[in-house]
């Protein structure tokens, strides 16, 4: 399939994505005022800093450091992260359930600027693990979150079988891990997140996405832009 990326008011076609198929336009928001206009038209498109809705969450924002599979710092914000309003509120709901289980969510990544997805694609051309920028990522739309479980009392990460961004079959939900506790934690993580409204990614136990039911645009804005004008 051929995809087109709309930036500002310009449409760009991606070469080599396919031939003979109808083009699909993907909107990339690069202007702060454009984002605020969209929020004014639909308040559920507002980007919400996650700790403002759930102070129980902890952050380990890997792509703001070199501690990730690229070994490069992909964006600057290491203390704040965002999701669209419905996804943020659903994450709060999930954390409330995990609290009753003695667990706390640790966030590895939520909103990811579009330019960071392009950098990742340059390294790994595999849509099982990295979003194709011709389509865009749920992270770019503020709909996807990468996370794990920690012990509520000690803060220690729980063993879920692999580390974050493990590009192997053992990171998939269908993998049968020999440790029954790993399987139990993965099961509870998936069930709780899905009850809150998220959808799991089969190849990555840590990745969950909110449905794109309002045509959420791709965003290529700095994190600080979302703190202005109430958005």
C-alpha positions in Angstrom: 0.0 0.0 0.0 1.2 3.5 -0.8 1.0 6.0 2.1 1.0 9.7 2.1 2.1 11.9 5.0 0.4 15.3 5.4 2.6 17.8 7.2 1.1 21.3 7.6 -1.0 21.4 4.5 1.4 19.5 2.2 1.1 15.8 1.2 4.2 13.7 0.7 4.2 10.3 -0.8 6.5 7.6 0.6 8.3 5.6 -2.1 8.8 1.9 -1.9 5.9 1.2 0.4 4.0 -0.6 -2.3 2.5 -0.1 -5.8 -0.9 -0.2 -7.4 -2.8 0.5 -4.1 -4.8 3.6 -3.2 -2.8 6.1 -1.2 -3.7 6.7 2.4 -3.1 10.1 3.9 -1.5 10.3 7.4 -1.7 13.7 9.1 1.4 14.8 11.1 0.9 17.8 13.4 4.0 19.9 13.6 2.5 23.2 14.7 1.5 23.9 18.3 -1.5 26.0 17.3 -2.7 23.2 15.1 -2.7 20.8 18.0 -4.6 23.3 20.2 -7.2 23.9 17.5 -7.8 20.2 17.4 -8.2 20.1 21.2 -10.6 23.0 21.1 -12.7 21.0 18.6 -12.5 17.7 20.5 -11.4 17.9 24.2 -10.7 14.2 24.3 -7.7 14.8 22.0 -5.9 16.7 24.8 -2.6 15.2 25.8 -2.4 14.6 29.6 0.7 14.2 31.7 0.3 10.8 33.3 1.3 11.6 36.8 -1.4 14.3 37.0 -4.0 11.6 36.8 -2.2 8.9 38.8 0.5 9.8 41.2 1.1 6.1 41.7 2.9 5.7 38.4 6.7 5.6 38.1 8.8 6.5 35.1 11.8 5.0 33.5 11.6 6.8 30.1 14.2 4.8 28.2 14.2 6.8 25.0 15.1 10.0 26.9 18.3 8.1 27.7 20.8 5.9 25.9 19.5 2.9 27.8 17.5 1.5 24.9 18.0 -0.7 21.9 19.3 2.2 19.8 21.9 3.3 22.4 20.9 6.8 21.5 18.8 9.5 23.2 15.8 9.9 21.0 14.0 12.7 22.7 14.7 15.2 25.5 11.9 14.7 28.0 13.0 12.4 30.9 10.6 13.6 33.6 7.2 13.9 31.8 5.2 11.8 29.5 1.7 12.0 28.0 -1.3 10.2 26.5 -4.5 11.4 25.0 -7.2 12.0 27.6 -9.2 8.7 27.3 -6.0 6.6 27.3 -4.6 8.5 30.3 -7.8 7.9 32.3 -7.9 4.3 31.3 -4.3 3.9 32.6 -5.4 5.4 35.9 -8.2 2.8 36.1 -5.7 0.0 35.4 -3.3 1.3 38.1 -6.1 1.4 40.6 -6.7 -2.3 40.0 -2.9 -3.1 40.2 -2.7 -1.2 43.5 -5.2 -3.7 45.1 -2.8 -6.5 43.9 0.2 -4.8 45.5 1.7 -3.7 42.1 2.6 -0.4 40.5 3.0 0.4 36.8 6.4 1.6 35.6 6.2 3.6 32.3 9.0 3.1 29.7 7.4 5.1 27.0 4.1 6.7 26.1 3.9 9.7 23.7 6.8 9.6 21.3 7.4 12.4 18.8 7.1 11.3 15.1 10.8 12.1 14.4 11.8 9.5 17.0 9.8 6.8 15.2 11.7 7.7 11.9 15.0 7.2 13.7 13.9 3.8 15.0 12.8 2.7 11.6 16.2 3.5 10.2 17.7 0.9 12.5 15.0 -1.9 12.5 12.8 -2.3 9.4 10.5 -4.8 11.0 6.9 -3.8 11.7 6.6 -6.5 14.3 8.7 -4.4 16.6 9.0 -0.9 15.2 6.3 1.3 13.6 6.7 2.1 9.9 6.7 6.0 9.7 4.7 5.7 6.5 1.8 4.6 8.8 2.9 6.2 12.0 2.8 4.8 15.5 0.3 4.7 18.3 3.0 6.3 20.4 3.1 9.3 17.9 -0.7 9.6 18.3 -0.5 9.6 22.1 -2.4 6.3 22.2 0.3 3.7 23.1 2.2 3.0 26.3 5.1 0.6 27.1 5.2 -0.5 30.7 6.0 -3.1 33.3 5.0 -4.1 36.8 6.8 -3.2 40.0 6.3 -4.2 43.6 4.2 -1.5 45.3 6.2 -1.7 48.6 9.8 -2.2 47.4 9.6 -0.6 44.0 11.5 -3.6 42.5 10.6 -4.6 38.9 8.8 -7.9 38.7 10.1 -10.6 36.4 8.0 -10.8 33.2 10.4 -13.1 31.4 12.4 -10.6 29.2 13.5 -7.1 29.4 11.9 -4.2 27.6 12.4 -4.1 23.9 13.5 -7.7 23.6 13.1 -8.5 19.9 12.6 -12.2 20.3 9.7 -14.7 20.3 10.0 -15.0 24.1 8.6 -11.5 24.5 5.3 -12.5 22.8 2.1 -13.2 24.6 1.8 -16.7 23.0 5.3 -17.7 24.3 5.0 -20.4 27.0 7.5 -19.3 29.6 8.8 -22.1 32.0 8.3 -19.9 35.0 4.6 -20.1 36.1 4.9 -16.7 38.0 6.1 -15.0 34.8 3.1 -16.4 32.9 0.8 -15.3 35.8 2.1 -11.8 35.8 1.8 -11.4 32.1 -1.7 -12.8 32.2 -2.8 -10.3 34.9 -1.1 -7.4 33.2 -2.8 -8.2 29.9 -6.2 -8.9 31.4 -6.2 -5.7 33.6 -5.1 -3.5 30.7 -7.6 -5.0 28.3 -10.4 -4.5 30.9 -9.4 -0.9 31.1 -9.9 -0.6 27.3 -6.4 -1.1 25.9 -5.4 -3.7 23.3 -2.2 -5.8 23.7 0.4 -6.2 21.0 1.0 -9.9 20.4 4.8 -9.6 20.0 5.5 -7.4 23.0 4.2 -8.1 26.5 4.9 -4.5 27.5 3.0 -2.6 24.7 -0.6 -1.6 25.0 -2.7 0.8 22.8 -5.9 2.7 23.0 -8.2 2.4 20.0 -7.8 5.1 17.4 -11.6 5.8 17.5 -11.4 9.5 17.0 -8.9 9.7 14.2 -6.1 10.9 16.5 -3.4 12.6 14.4 0.3 11.9 14.5 2.2 14.4 16.6 5.7 15.8 16.0 5.7 18.3 18.9 8.0 18.8 21.8 6.7 17.6 25.2 6.6 21.1 26.6 4.1 22.2 24.0 1.4 20.2 25.7 1.7 22.1 28.9 0.5 25.4 27.4 -3.0 26.7 27.0 -4.4 23.9 29.2 -3.4 21.2 26.8 
